[in-house]
């Protein structure tokens, strides 16, 4: 009996892992990777909210509606899209996953960091924090011989 419970737990863990992999292995329907990056991470100007917690709750509700999952952590870059795209022109640097298509910003940027505190989709609750940091983005061409565009926010520091 105990072995059967253990087997069921491992099976559930495997299923959950596969669901998470599916959610993050491709952008949601209607988005390419660059559009999904923009939807998740770029907001300029920053929308008005009474405080950063309410800002994160509202903005993460919009993001999470595309995946039906409470994202554990997300950062919003408050800068014009073209300024963020221009970071792709900076020299390549290694990404966290060891790929070499990342690029460091040369300027500190206004960023709101949103951390999940509790809840299950669609009732996700976040703690928000406004910071000024550099950021690292991964860039790829979306179309053959197209311009490099941000597709992943790799880090902030």
N, C-alpha and C positions, 0 to 999 in steps of 0.2 A: 504494500500500500504506500509506504513512504517513498519507494522508488518511483511509483507512478506519479505521485505529487511532484517529485523532483523533475521527472521527465516533462510533465505539463508546464512547470515553471520555466524550464529551459526552452520549451517550444514557444511559450508566450513571449519570452525575451527575444528569441530569434525573430518572431513575427513583428514585434515592436521595432527592432533594429532595421528590418527590411522596410517597414513603413517610413521610418525616418530617412533612410537612404533614398527611397523613392521621392519623398517630398523635396529633398535638397539636391538631387542629381539632375534635375531639369527645371527650367523656369516654369511658372504656372502657364496654363493655356492663354494664348494671346500676347505673350511676352517673349522676346528674345533675351539673351543674357544681359545685354546692355540696357534694355528697357527695364528689366527686372532690377538691375543694380540701381537705376535711377528711381524707380518706385520705392525701393527699400531704404535707400541711403541719402537721397538728395532732396533737400527742401529749402528753397530760397525764394523769397525771404521766409524766415521761420514763422509759422502760423501763430496767431495770438492765442494764448491760454493763460489762465490766472497763475499757474505755476508749472514747473517742469514735470511733476507727476501727472497732472491733467493733460499736459501736452503729449507725454508718452502714451497715456491711455488712449487718447484720440487717434494719434498717428499709428500706433501699433495695432489698433482695431482695424484700420484701413489695410495695413500690410498683412495681418493675420487672416483677413477675410479671403485672401487669395489661396491660402494653404490649409485653412481650417485647423491650424495648430497655433498654440501660444509660443512664439519664438522666445527663447530664454534671454537673449541679449541682442540689442541692435543699436547702431549708431547712425544718427542723421547728420550729414554734412550740410552746413548752412552757407552755401556759396553758389555762385552762378555755375550752371552746368558746364559752360565752355571752360571756365577756370579749372574745373575738376578734370575734364577731358584733356586739357593741356598738360596735366601731370603725366599722362601717358607718353609724352615726348621726352621726359627726363630719363636718365640712364637706367637700364635694367638693374634689378637687384633681386636676390633670391626671395621667394615667397616662403611662408611657413610650411607649405607642402613640398618644398624643395624645387618647385618649378622656378623658372627664371624670368617670368613675364610680369614681375611686380615693379612698381615705380614709387619712389618716395616723394611726397610733397616737399617743396622747398619753403613752405610758409605754414605757420600755425593757423589753424582754421577753427572757427566757432563750430562746436559739435555738441549735440545733445545725445547722451548715452542713456539708453532705456534698459533696465534690468527687471525681469519678471520677478514679482514678489509672491504671487499666489494666483490661483484660479485655473480653470480649464476652459478651453475655447467654447463659446465666444466671450466668456467672462474673465478675461486676462487682466491682471492688475500689475502696473509697473511703477518703479521708482525712477525718476528722471534726474539727470545731473548735467548741467551745462559746463563745458570745459573748453579750453583752447589747447589744441594738440596738432601735431603733424599727423599725417595719415599715409598709409601704404595701400595702393590699389593694384589689382591684377588687370591687365589690358589685353584684349584680343581684337582681331578683325572679325566683324560679324559676317561680312561678305568677302569673297575673294578679292584681294588687292585693295580692300577698303581701309579706311582709317582705323587706327587703334582706338578702341573705346573701353572705358571702365566696365568690367564684368564682375568684380568681386572686391569687397573691402577686406583687405587682409589683416590690417592692424592699425592701431592709433598709438601714438606715443608722445 
